[in-house]
Amino acid sequence: MKLMVPTEQALSMVLFAAEAMGAGDETLLRALTPLVKFRACRDNIAVATGAMEARGGNGYIEEWVTARLVRDAQVGLLWEGTSNIIALDLLQRAIGRVGAQRALAQRLGERLGTAALPAVYRERLGAALDRAVALAGDVARDPTGEPEARSVASALYHAASAVLLAWEGARSPGDARRALISRLVLEHRLAPRDPLRRERRSWEEPAIDRLLAGKPIALPDVASLLVA
Ligand SMILES: Cc1cc2nc3c(=O)[nH]c(=O)nc-3n(C[C@H](O)[C@H](O)[C@H](O)COP(=O)(O)OP(=O)(O)OC[C@H]3O[C@@H](n4cnc5c(N)ncnc54)[C@H](O)[C@@H]3O)c2cc1C
């Protein structure tokens, strides 16, 4: 799941950015470009490293592609712009000057409003998105907010990708797996948790088993796991 969730988040965000580019939606694209560069480039390092680890020693030797993927993952942080600089570009220019977070909130809100998801789950996603957008605006207005730039970028990325994954899942009722991935983003990246408390969630094991089985899951089955 540590490989699958960030990979699918990046796919949803990149395709959303491509759609904004095709539609000439410049304000939305202004937010999405640094968001994707920041988070997807960082997550790529963990995902490529995890892929190498899954192969054990075989992942390290050059007979497999994973060694090159791990090496190449590092360069995204440089040639796409370093994380601090990209996060500052998002916070101070895209949000602070252009107000691009409002376009992001509007387009994602439209998608969420039309998604055939359980109302309780849709409301949870909407609340997470609203809070991430409000946080971004607050920090951008605060002249002392610079140290929070990276947290803001991560919060917006996770909230946006959770909404997109849920919307995509609801659009394909025969196979709504992406909506399940959205819940993993919501619970693990956007919800508070106590690292010192033991926590087993009744929905999570069946959800992960179904996702790892690699077979389609119909929307009603997914919906029951979204609210369990
Ligand atoms: C393989 C490769 C290909 C490249 N191709 C291109 C290309 O085609 N076109 C191009 O224009 N460039 C290219 N670059 C250059 C690349 O964009 C820069 O290396 C990159 O932006 C980092 O800048 P820098 O090396 O000057 O590091 P620096 O700016 O010195 O950054 C060093 C560290 O300090 C941090 N830092 C710097 N300023 C601040 C600040 N104000 N606040 C907080 N932290 C800060 C950075 O986040 C970074 O972690 C390429 C680089 C590589 C490695």
Ligand as a Chemical Component Dictionary entry (heavy atoms), coordinates in Angstrom:
data_LIG
# 
_chem_comp.id                   LIG 
_chem_comp.type                 NON-POLYMER 
_chem_comp.pdbx_formal_charge   0 
_chem_comp.three_letter_code    LIG 
# 
loop_
_chem_comp_atom.comp_id 
_chem_comp_atom.atom_id 
_chem_comp_atom.alt_atom_id 
_chem_comp_atom.type_symbol 
_chem_comp_atom.charge 
_chem_comp_atom.model_Cartn_x 
_chem_comp_atom.model_Cartn_y 
_chem_comp_atom.model_Cartn_z 
_chem_comp_atom.pdbx_ordinal 
LIG C1  C1  C 0 20.444 16.710 -14.035 1  
LIG C2  C2  C 0 20.050 18.158 -13.898 2  
LIG C3  C3  C 0 19.462 18.798 -14.964 3  
LIG C4  C4  C 0 19.090 20.138 -14.856 4  
LIG N1  N1  N 0 18.492 20.736 -15.916 5  
LIG C5  C5  C 0 18.158 22.026 -15.866 6  
LIG C6  C6  C 0 17.517 22.685 -16.965 7  
LIG O1  O1  O 0 17.265 22.075 -17.999 8  
LIG N2  N2  N 0 17.166 24.000 -16.843 9  
LIG C7  C7  C 0 17.448 24.694 -15.703 10 
LIG O2  O2  O 0 17.126 25.883 -15.643 11 
LIG N3  N3  N 0 18.066 24.100 -14.649 12 
LIG C8  C8  C 0 18.417 22.809 -14.680 13 
LIG N4  N4  N 0 19.024 22.202 -13.615 14 
LIG C9  C9  C 0 19.360 23.038 -12.458 15 
LIG C10 C10 C 0 18.365 22.879 -11.362 16 
LIG O3  O3  O 0 17.171 23.528 -11.698 17 
LIG C11 C11 C 0 18.981 23.415 -10.076 18 
LIG O4  O4  O 0 20.106 22.608 -9.774  19 
LIG C12 C12 C 0 17.977 23.354 -8.956  20 
LIG O5  O5  O 0 16.933 24.264 -9.182  21 
LIG C13 C13 C 0 18.630 23.659 -7.610  22 
LIG O6  O6  O 0 19.280 24.906 -7.642  23 
LIG P1  P1  P 0 20.796 25.025 -7.170  24 
LIG O7  O7  O 0 21.558 23.840 -7.687  25 
LIG O8  O8  O 0 21.251 26.397 -7.504  26 
LIG O9  O9  O 0 20.699 24.869 -5.588  27 
LIG P2  P2  P 0 20.451 25.991 -4.516  28 
LIG O10 O10 O 0 19.471 27.020 -5.011  29 
LIG O11 O11 O 0 21.764 26.441 -3.998  30 
LIG O12 O12 O 0 19.676 25.127 -3.403  31 
LIG C14 C14 C 0 20.388 24.298 -2.439  32 
LIG C15 C15 C 0 19.405 24.000 -1.314  33 
LIG O13 O13 O 0 19.019 25.213 -0.643  34 
LIG C16 C16 C 0 17.604 25.342 -0.588  35 
LIG N5  N5  N 0 17.245 26.765 -0.732  36 
LIG C17 C17 C 0 17.718 27.641 -1.667  37 
LIG N6  N6  N 0 17.121 28.856 -1.510  38 
LIG C18 C18 C 0 16.254 28.726 -0.471  39 
LIG C19 C19 C 0 15.327 29.619 0.166   40 
LIG N7  N7  N 0 15.194 30.891 -0.227  41 
LIG N8  N8  N 0 14.575 29.138 1.182   42 
LIG C20 C20 C 0 14.695 27.856 1.598   43 
LIG N9  N9  N 0 15.556 26.968 1.052   44 
LIG C21 C21 C 0 16.314 27.392 0.018   45 
LIG C22 C22 C 0 17.074 24.515 -1.765  46 
LIG O14 O14 O 0 15.739 24.084 -1.500  47 
LIG C23 C23 C 0 18.080 23.372 -1.810  48 
LIG O15 O15 O 0 17.699 22.357 -0.919  49 
LIG C24 C24 C 0 19.372 20.854 -13.658 50 
LIG C25 C25 C 0 19.954 20.198 -12.580 51 
LIG C26 C26 C 0 20.295 18.868 -12.673 52 
LIG C27 C27 C 0 20.919 18.187 -11.479 53 
# 
loop_
_chem_comp_bond.comp_id 
_chem_comp_bond.atom_id_1 
_chem_comp_bond.atom_id_2 
_chem_comp_bond.value_order 
_chem_comp_bond.pdbx_ordinal 
LIG C1  C2  SING 1  
LIG C2  C3  SING 2  
LIG C2  C26 DOUB 3  
LIG C3  C4  DOUB 4  
LIG C4  N1  SING 5  
LIG C4  C24 SING 6  
LIG N1  C5  DOUB 7  
LIG C5  C6  SING 8  
LIG C5  C8  SING 9  
LIG C6  O1  DOUB 10 
LIG C6  N2  SING 11 
LIG N2  C7  SING 12 
LIG C7  O2  DOUB 13 
LIG C7  N3  SING 14 
LIG N3  C8  DOUB 15 
LIG C8  N4  SING 16 
LIG N4  C9  SING 17 
LIG N4  C24 SING 18 
LIG C9  C10 SING 19 
LIG C10 O3  SING 20 
LIG C10 C11 SING 21 
LIG C11 O4  SING 22 
LIG C11 C12 SING 23 
LIG C12 O5  SING 24 
LIG C12 C13 SING 25 
LIG C13 O6  SING 26 
LIG O6  P1  SING 27 
LIG P1  O7  DOUB 28 
LIG P1  O8  SING 29 
LIG P1  O9  SING 30 
LIG O9  P2  SING 31 
LIG P2  O10 DOUB 32 
LIG P2  O11 SING 33 
LIG P2  O12 SING 34 
LIG O12 C14 SING 35 
LIG C14 C15 SING 36 
LIG C15 O13 SING 37 
LIG C15 C23 SING 38 
LIG O13 C16 SING 39 
LIG C16 N5  SING 40 
LIG C16 C22 SING 41 
LIG N5  C17 SING 42 
LIG N5  C21 SING 43 
LIG C17 N6  DOUB 44 
LIG N6  C18 SING 45 
LIG C18 C19 SING 46 
LIG C18 C21 DOUB 47 
LIG C19 N7  SING 48 
LIG C19 N8  DOUB 49 
LIG N8  C20 SING 50 
LIG C20 N9  DOUB 51 
LIG N9  C21 SING 52 
LIG C22 O14 SING 53 
LIG C22 C23 SING 54 
LIG C23 O15 SING 55 
LIG C24 C25 DOUB 56 
LIG C25 C26 SING 57 
LIG C26 C27 SING 58 
# 
